[in-house]
Amino acid sequence: MELLVEEAITEYSDRHTSEVNPLLRELLAETEARTGKLDWSIGKVQGQFLRMLVGLSQAKFIVELGTLTGFSALIMAEALPPDGRVLTCDSDAVHAEIARSFFARSPHGKKIQLEFGDAMKSLSRIQSGTVDGVFVDADKEQYPGYYEESLRVLKVGGWIAIDNVLWDGEVVDPENNDPDVTAIKRFNDKVREDNRVDKVMLTIRDGIYLVRKR
Ligand SMILES: C[S@@+](CC[C@H](N)C(=O)[O-])C[C@H]1O[C@@H](n2cnc3c(N)ncnc32)[C@H](O)[C@@H]1O
């Protein structure tokens, strides 16, 4: 992944952010060793941002679309109260198996329910108006559908954090007609025009669109 912010500033920000615990560090190392997809994971700075968001919003029920090996689910679970819950889903069997093995080793793992299968199916089974926060990090072409379903399941005042909305910075290139880039640009414009939510686009890592349901 391209760095959107200069490398020295990214490293400085990393050094001034709380460390994650040894289990999460081991999870990231195992993600690289077994899948080679370390850069798919949000990593430390974005992880600590989500952890803080969950804590500050006093969330009790979080939904995550796209578990990978469980880093983001576990770091959000750490900020939940003992009766809090993360429902996370992934359609890749290897990712799900690694995630489950780390959830089993964490004291926060019992707050996490991993559904193996399509994220939209998991979302569609959730009752309307019951969720405090949704982290959207699965297949990008489905973002518009995930967004609408997330708004349905959210409580008023609940938030959605949507990952990779700056797409390596390619969204600012008007000449770039790549299908993924075009889809993300269209999605970002849809959110900008949506008066059902308050919104802020953050330049953390690959870009996060944070929206709050009015
Ligand atoms: C970028 S990774 C998630 C990273 C994870 N949130 C983290 O930060 O550690 C995206 C994940 O979405 C999963 N995925 C892709 N399409 C999916 C779908 N339709 N339903 C469920 N999971 C899907 C992939 O298998 C992959 O593990």
The ligand as an SDF file (V2000), in Angstrom:
LIG
                    3D

 27 29  0  0  0  0  0  0  0  0999 V2000
   -9.0070   -5.8920    4.1890 C   0  0  0  0  0  0  0  0  0  0  0  0
   -9.4160   -7.4540    4.8250 S   0  0  0  0  0  0  0  0  0  0  0  0
  -10.0330   -7.0940    6.4480 C   0  0  0  0  0  0  0  0  0  0  0  0
   -8.9630   -6.6360    7.3960 C   0  0  0  0  0  0  0  0  0  0  0  0
   -9.3560   -6.6490    8.8750 C   0  0  0  0  0  0  0  0  0  0  0  0
  -10.5220   -5.8150    9.0940 N   0  0  0  0  0  0  0  0  0  0  0  0
   -8.2020   -6.1410    9.7110 C   0  0  0  0  0  0  0  0  0  0  0  0
   -8.0340   -4.9220    9.7930 O   0  0  0  0  0  0  0  0  0  0  0  0
   -7.4450   -6.9420   10.2710 O   0  0  0  0  0  0  0  0  0  0  0  0
  -10.8860   -7.8420    3.9320 C   0  0  0  0  0  0  0  0  0  0  0  0
  -11.4890   -9.1850    4.2970 C   0  0  0  0  0  0  0  0  0  0  0  0
  -12.8020   -9.2430    3.7260 O   0  0  0  0  0  0  0  0  0  0  0  0
  -13.0710  -10.5700    3.3530 C   0  0  0  0  0  0  0  0  0  0  0  0
  -14.1620  -10.5370    2.3680 N   0  0  0  0  0  0  0  0  0  0  0  0
  -14.1090  -10.1550    1.0600 C   0  0  0  0  0  0  0  0  0  0  0  0
  -15.3240  -10.2160    0.5010 N   0  0  0  0  0  0  0  0  0  0  0  0
  -16.1730  -10.6650    1.4620 C   0  0  0  0  0  0  0  0  0  0  0  0
  -17.5720  -10.9240    1.5020 C   0  0  0  0  0  0  0  0  0  0  0  0
  -18.3660  -10.7320    0.4290 N   0  0  0  0  0  0  0  0  0  0  0  0
  -18.1140  -11.3640    2.6530 N   0  0  0  0  0  0  0  0  0  0  0  0
  -17.3320  -11.5400    3.7680 C   0  0  0  0  0  0  0  0  0  0  0  0
  -16.0040  -11.2940    3.7840 N   0  0  0  0  0  0  0  0  0  0  0  0
  -15.4320  -10.8650    2.6620 C   0  0  0  0  0  0  0  0  0  0  0  0
  -11.7470  -11.0990    2.8170 C   0  0  0  0  0  0  0  0  0  0  0  0
  -11.6930  -12.5150    2.8940 O   0  0  0  0  0  0  0  0  0  0  0  0
  -10.7510  -10.4020    3.7510 C   0  0  0  0  0  0  0  0  0  0  0  0
  -10.3720  -11.2480    4.8110 O   0  0  0  0  0  0  0  0  0  0  0  0
  1  2  1  0
  2  3  1  0
  2 10  1  0
  3  4  1  0
  4  5  1  0
  5  6  1  0
  5  7  1  0
  7  8  2  0
  7  9  1  0
 10 11  1  0
 11 12  1  0
 11 26  1  0
 12 13  1  0
 13 14  1  0
 13 24  1  0
 14 15  1  0
 14 23  1  0
 15 16  2  0
 16 17  1  0
 17 18  1  0
 17 23  2  0
 18 19  1  0
 18 20  2  0
 20 21  1  0
 21 22  2  0
 22 23  1  0
 24 25  1  0
 24 26  1  0
 26 27  1  0
M  CHG  2   2   1   9  -1
M  END
$$$$
